[in-house]
Amino acid sequence: MNRAVVHQAASLLLGYPDRDWPGRLDTVRSALEPVPGADIRLLRQFCARVDGTAPLELAARYVATFDRSRRRCLYLTYYTDGDTRRRGTTMAGLKSLYRDHGWRPPADELPDFLPLMLEFAARSPEAGERLLAEHRPALELLRFGLTAYESPYADIVEAVCRTLPGPGPATREAALRLARTGPPAESVGLLPFPRLRPVPDAPHAEETSR
């Protein structure tokens, strides 16, 4: 199904562009070539926009895009929980969900990292799509943030949002109201995990930069 293809491709394209990036990009483009759909076209559009960009340059853009603004964070529970104990409990629930479906993601990455969640959705479509739908407010806030930043990565997140059931919030303010209600899934208590990269302040606060 297109949804699994979109989720796997988006997982690869949203990963950090390291030295293997050119091969990864070519693999994704080849896989998308025979697949129809508006969401697939968005992924192809991203590939075309970054085609020919040197990995080092794209890596610098990646860091500037995702690591330097609270509106463009790839760790989805941050949009609903901020840097609080509740965020740790939500991530514990994510780890439990992955285990229950026989999947063990890398130990050196947080379980709410969007590329990991997308890979899980590609491997376990029913549970993964439900997980992404539960975190739709965070996805939509990320999409709005990337669009305002005029980032090509907005195409990827929009493609993912299009695979989810029902219409999304029409404005960033509506998405923020949904995010502020907290995580929709129950989870068990656990102190927050350490981060791999510095994550900006919680998106609940006002931000003056783009």
Steps between C-alpha positions, in 0.01 A plus 500: 500500500606858438491583871772251589710624208453862609590422859815305412616759246430786742694319772806479275472855368458652847813332630821697543675537161830326573760374251256232379238759409544493117441124492205531736344769282545291186343197672194700603458657157516160331245353741260789446524501120219250425269606784209740431338750735512862613693408814762322287528809279583707807782261588629514143483878518723499808748269326514734200549807721801355680646313203860603441541658844827392659449285813696746715284791386180304550620387844551866599148580378366200693653621826378856442152374418438247774740576786471877532129569532236371738251518211689245291589220740506139377433362851121494494422467871672833553202675341256349748712453813790743483804416713301347785466170684185435297712488185701218651190300581369545147828378353491197728163418345654529154779258589245256635295527180805425288587197715144369483529491122839328498698805395811625672613843372858623552584544867680830435190684374190619683179311417307816407745589220277538194713291260481210749124534535466502121713187463282329760189606304648350184581171678177476705244695294192461720666590829733750336230692320301516824810634677555771239133598515526537879794736449341695218494832690880480532539404135282790391693745720822374341348538154389858570844582638681359198266676259556834671874436481463427127680170547483221242451263794143632524416287196594183689292579808205606286519167317488318834204708620312411183518131590310561826121473527282810502590864447776658701476830689464795265736730688806477722294642787247216465780243498657663805169481688482128424861447606442676830243239601790261559590156363198288405650166603545368853856421608693380803723709724861558410739789534584679176769349279818700420503668161745430217492858372402816684127559459361857521249621756148359494282624215230617741697819553484783250776510242608815328730342241383311192 
